[in-house]
Amino acid sequence: MAERTITPSQESNQLKREETRSLEQFIRPVVDILESADGLILKVDLPGVPREKLTIAIENGVLTIEGVPDVAATSGLEVYREFALSRFYRQFQIPDEIDPGKANAALANGVLTLRLFKAETAKPRKIAVQAI
């Protein structure tokens, strides 16, 4: 299953605003998509995003991942900053054979692991041949 991202393609992950949204800027997080026999595994880099500020939704065949980093944890500590955390936002079209009801997610050390499972009807199955 090839990646079909909805957010605009960029050469790098610099801050960019999405054309259909407000003037707010966002960062497109880096995503690794792996396919297994059971479905898809997405690994998303979301540094500084706590579980409480992470939103994952599947609606009308579109997976949306949105996270707001906790900037209060780093404010006042830095002497010099080259990179400022901003809102993370990414959307993907997911195949019809994915069952959104079975999805599960885990967030550890700034990396989201999202598992999307295939529907039972999409899984290959063997058909027994009976003698007549």
C-alpha positions as CSV (number, residue, x, y, z in Angstrom):
1,M,0.0,0.0,0.0
2,A,1.6,3.2,-1.1
3,E,1.7,6.3,1.0
4,R,-1.1,8.8,0.0
5,T,-0.5,11.9,2.1
6,I,-3.0,14.7,1.9
7,T,-0.9,17.5,3.4
8,P,1.2,19.3,0.8
9,S,4.6,17.7,-0.1
10,Q,7.6,19.6,1.2
11,E,11.4,19.3,0.5
12,S,12.0,19.5,4.3
13,N,9.9,19.5,7.4
14,Q,10.1,23.3,7.8
15,L,7.1,25.2,9.2
16,K,4.5,25.7,6.5
17,R,0.8,26.6,6.6
18,E,-1.8,24.4,5.0
19,E,-3.7,26.3,2.2
20,T,-7.1,25.2,3.3
21,R,-6.7,26.1,7.0
22,S,-6.1,29.3,8.9
23,L,-2.9,31.1,8.9
24,E,-1.5,28.9,11.7
25,Q,1.7,27.1,10.9
26,F,2.4,23.5,11.4
27,I,5.1,20.9,11.1
28,R,4.6,17.8,9.0
29,P,6.0,15.0,11.3
30,V,8.2,12.3,9.8
31,V,6.3,9.1,9.4
32,D,7.4,5.5,8.7
33,I,4.7,3.3,7.2
34,L,5.2,-0.5,7.4
35,E,2.9,-3.1,6.0
36,S,2.4,-6.4,7.7
37,A,0.1,-9.3,7.0
38,D,-2.4,-7.9,9.5
39,G,-2.4,-4.3,8.3
40,L,-0.3,-1.1,8.6
41,I,2.0,0.2,11.3
42,L,2.8,3.9,11.4
43,K,5.6,5.3,13.4
44,V,5.3,9.1,13.8
45,D,7.9,11.4,15.4
46,L,6.1,13.8,17.7
47,P,8.8,15.3,20.0
48,G,7.4,17.2,23.0
49,V,3.8,16.1,22.4
50,P,2.1,14.7,25.6
51,R,-0.6,12.1,25.3
52,E,-3.3,14.6,26.4
53,K,-2.5,16.9,23.5
54,L,-2.5,14.3,20.8
55,T,-5.5,13.7,18.5
56,I,-5.9,10.8,16.1
57,A,-9.0,10.4,14.1
58,I,-10.3,8.4,11.1
59,E,-13.2,9.9,9.2
60,N,-14.4,9.3,5.7
61,G,-11.2,7.3,4.9
62,V,-8.9,10.0,6.1
63,L,-6.5,9.5,9.0
64,T,-5.6,12.7,10.8
65,I,-2.8,13.0,13.3
66,E,-2.5,16.2,15.2
67,G,-0.4,17.1,18.2
68,V,0.5,20.2,20.2
69,P,3.9,20.1,21.9
70,D,4.1,21.1,25.6
71,V,6.3,24.2,25.2
72,A,5.9,25.1,28.9
73,A,8.3,22.3,29.8
74,T,11.1,24.0,27.9
75,S,10.3,27.7,28.4
76,G,12.8,29.7,30.4
77,L,15.5,27.0,30.3
78,E,17.1,27.7,27.0
79,V,20.0,30.1,26.4
80,Y,19.9,29.9,22.6
81,R,17.2,28.2,20.4
82,E,17.5,27.2,16.7
83,F,14.3,25.2,16.6
84,A,11.0,26.1,18.1
85,L,8.3,23.5,18.5
86,S,5.1,24.1,16.7
87,R,1.8,22.2,16.1
88,F,2.2,18.9,14.3
89,Y,-0.4,18.0,11.6
90,R,-0.5,15.2,9.0
91,Q,-3.3,13.5,7.1
92,F,-3.4,10.3,5.0
93,Q,-5.9,8.5,2.9
94,I,-6.3,5.0,4.2
95,P,-7.4,2.0,2.1
96,D,-10.9,0.7,2.3
97,E,-9.8,-2.6,3.6
98,I,-8.6,-1.0,6.9
99,D,-11.0,-1.5,9.9
100,P,-10.9,1.8,11.8
101,G,-12.6,0.2,14.8
102,K,-9.6,-2.0,15.5
103,A,-6.9,0.7,15.4
104,N,-4.7,1.2,18.5
105,A,-2.0,3.7,19.4
106,A,0.9,4.0,21.8
107,L,3.1,7.1,22.5
108,A,6.5,6.6,24.1
109,N,9.5,8.9,24.1
110,G,8.1,11.2,21.4
111,V,7.3,8.4,19.0
112,L,3.7,7.4,18.2
113,T,3.1,3.8,17.1
114,L,-0.2,3.5,15.4
115,R,-1.5,0.1,14.3
116,L,-4.2,-0.1,11.7
117,F,-5.6,-3.6,11.1
118,K,-7.2,-5.0,8.0
119,A,-10.9,-5.9,8.1
120,E,-11.6,-9.7,8.2
121,T,-13.1,-9.6,4.7
122,A,-9.9,-8.1,3.3
123,K,-7.6,-10.8,4.8
124,P,-6.7,-13.7,2.5
125,R,-8.4,-17.0,3.3
126,K,-8.2,-20.6,2.1
127,I,-11.2,-22.3,0.7
128,A,-11.5,-26.0,1.5
129,V,-12.3,-28.2,-1.5
130,Q,-14.8,-31.0,-0.8
131,A,-15.1,-34.2,-2.6
132,I,-18.6,-34.8,-4.2
